[in-house]
Amino acid sequence: MRSRLATGTRTRTPHARRARRPRGAAAKVVASAAVAALALGLSACGGDSDGDKDKGEGAGGKEDAATVRLPKLDGEKVSVSAVWGGAERKVFLKVLDEFEKRTGAEVSFVPAQDPIISFLESKVAGGQPPDVAMLPQVGAIEQAVANKWAKPVGPEAQKQLDKNYAKGWQDLGAVDGKQYGVYFKAANKSLIWYNTEVFDNAGVQEPKTWDAFMKTAQTVYDSGVTPLSVAGAEAWTLTDWFENVYLSQAGPEKYDQLAKHEIKWTDPTVKKALTTLGGLFGKKGFVADNALQTEFPASVKQTFTGGDQPKAGMVFEGDMVSLAISETKAKVGTDAKVFPFPAVGDASPAVVGGDAAVALKDSKGAQALLTYFASPDAARIWAEAGGFVSPNKGLDLKAYPNDVQRGIADALIEAGDDIRFDMSDQAPQSFGGTPGKGEWKALQDFLKNPKDVAGTQRALEDAAAKAYKKS
């Protein structure tokens, strides 16, 4: 393909964190219906039977026909920047390759560094912003608009959004009523993945509550396998751990208040959530060794390599886990299965994230890319590869490679406007999305010393107070 990889530093997988606050329908409480849809979708996830394979292949043929007409851009150079690395980058390059074939444009991928807003600031200052940036948080879109970098979505892209996206997802990409972002990649961040051989040998079932989850972990430990792999080297995973416990335990109203810093991180609800999480992280033998040096892909791979004696029996994170599993010999649906994050309070939590395409140049190529990303055509390519969930209603579920992915995607679509966006993605960049600072550092320190709840709260509040004051 002609997509050229621009030079850059190592990028991280999934999502950075930032921003201000949720807006509109997308900021609503996650309804019990959404949680029920998730549970129903996942409970229907069985193995990868031959029938499942046929369904995946059924996404070819007529399903592969273009659903949107793209302009001819022969000779035009278009650049796209994102924080994706590893397997995610490889698949995204295939998505861009199809755009090249259909338009004649020449697309280059520019690896972004974390935090992406700072990376883009340097590019803009140097007079070389990418045509399109994939922004992994609500606040990054708001900052790009505030800095007058972002360009509004054009009419053709808007047509695709109106046709294929729930209003909640459109609202997440809008600022002051004007559309800027196209959410191309979504993430259901309330999932626990497990090694089926480990569960079978331990004689345990998928737990539905936190108490049952802790008992399951103990039984797995007693069977001779460390229960959990935690990717502590990438602190965004730790924010996701906290958010799921907090949302389920404290409830959506408190979740909204904490996300906006309307209540302090020294609040009793935060103490309760950290105490609950510390009971897991601090339990001797429950977390695989060297968690603070374990990056996300490694946390997944050490759960699904080694047969029935892996380094860990379970790993927490979103649907993107399946992409890392695909780089092992394990098969999603048979060797690797998934259950909703257990209910710590009255109901299981449902936290989502996402990456939005935003144009940073007034060019035909940039707008054509937004149109392409808003169509089912681009989403289908990544969906077929796995490790991806799209909020695009127009994407046929047959495109997903197995029942597990189909169940996750269907639940996300069924949730409609009732989505709860990742809390740290709603925080100012310096607090919720900067390596070695703010929430990331505080939670890594907490993983190292889970008994220091009070100290962690003070560190979180000190950092938050400074960050929100500047935002």
Buried (B, 14 or more C-beta within 10 A) or exposed (E): EEBEEEEBEEBBBBBBBBBBBBBBBBBBBBBEEBBBBBBBBBEEBBBBEEEBEEBBEEBEEEBBEEBBEBBEBEEBEBBBBBBBBBBBBEBBBBBBBBBBEBBBBBBBBBBBBBBBBBBBBEBBEEEEBBBBBBBBBBBBBBBBBEEEBBBBBBEBBBBBBEBBBBBBBBBBBBBEEEBBBBBBBBBBBBBBBBBBBBBEBBEBEBBBBBEBBBEBBBBBBEBEBBBBBBBBBBBBBBBBBBBBBBBBBBBBEBBBBBBBBEBBBBBEBBBBBBBBBBBBBBBEEBBBEEBBEBBBBBBBBBBBBBEBBBBBBBBBBBBBBBBBBBBBEBBBBBBBBBBBBBBBBEBBBBBBBBBBBBBBBEBBBBBBBBBBBBBBBBBBBBBBBBBBBBBBEBBBBBBBBBBBBBBBBBBBBBBBBBBBBBBBBBBBBBBBBBBEBBBBBBBBBBBEEBEBBEEBBBBBBBBBBBBBEEB
